[in-house]
Amino acid sequence: MNLEIRQKTKGNVHLLYLSGEVDAFTAPKLREVLIPLTEESSMKVIVDLTDVDYIDSTGLGIFIGALKSTHNYNSHIQLQGLSNRLQRLFKITGLDEVIDIEDQEKEEMQ
């Protein structure tokens, strides 16, 4: 499957909407778009994964690289719209402890 990336910018926030799969085949496309956004100082990058069905280890590596980039450039990355399957993947790998993941259950309760 392919990966579709749509991008919007509002003020100091970049919004990326992903659709499809993030795997060894599609990860370079994501890296090409995501990393430069994290290299903009004081920017927030929100990645919406609502329509992502699958992420493999290569895809996780892209998000780790983006996180490292935010530390170097004083920017921020947040993931949102994770399915239960993707939430479990980030929890099992421990990445939920280091990457800002929007808690949809908390959002829905407010």
N, C-alpha and C positions, 0 to 999 in steps of 0.2 A: 504494500500500500504506500501511498505517497503522503507527504506532509504539506499542508497548506498553511501559510502564515499571512495573517492580515495585521497591519500595524496602524495605530492611531497615536497621535501625540496631543496632549492637552496640558498646556503650561509646562510644568517640570515633571510630567508623568508620561512615560511611554507605555502604551498598552499593546501587548502582543496577543493575538487570538490564534491558537494553534488548533489544527484539525487533522486527524489521521494518526500516524504512528511515528514515534521518535525512536529510530533504530540506527544501526551502523550505516545504512544506506541514506537515510534522511538527516542524520545528525549534522553533517557538514553544512547543509542548508540553514539549519537552525543556528549553528555557531556563527555563520556569516552575518546573520541578522542580529542576533542577541548580544554578542560580545561588544561590538562597537557602541551599542546603547548603554552598556554598563560602564563604558569608558568616559562617559560624560559626567563631569563632576556635579554633585548635588541633584542628580536625577533619580527618580524612582521608576523602576521597570516592573510592570505587573504582567505576568504571563498567565493567561487564562487557558487552562487545560480541560475545560468542560468537554470538548469534542475530541480529546485524545484517548485512543483506545489502548495504547500500548507504549511503554517506554522500556528500552533495554539498558544494559550497563553503559553503552556508548552514550545514550541520551542522558543518563544520570551524570556522566562525566561532563557533559556540556553545562549542566546546571551547576556543578561544582566549580567549573572554570569561570562561569558567570559570577558566582558568589565570590571567588577570589578576586576577580576584577573589580567588584563593587568595593571591596576592602581597599584596593589600591587607588581607586579614583573617588572615594567618598560618595558613592552612590548607593542605591538600595535595590534589592530584587525581592519580589513577593510572588508566590505562586497561588493561584486560586482555581476553583472549580475542579478539584481532584475527585475522581470517582472513588468509591470504596477500595477498588483494586489498586489504584495509584496511591491512595493514602496508605494502604498496607505496605506497598513497595517502599515508600519513603520512610515508614516506621521501621520496617525490618532492617533497612540499611543504616538507620540512625540519622538519615539526612533531615528528618523532621525536627531534629534538635538544633540544627545549624542553619537551615533555610527557613525564612519567614513563609509560612503556609497559612493562608486565611482559613480560619475555622468557620466553615459554613453553618454548622449546627449552632454555634454561638450567634452568628449573624441572624439566623432565622428566628431565634428566640427573642431578639430585641425588637 
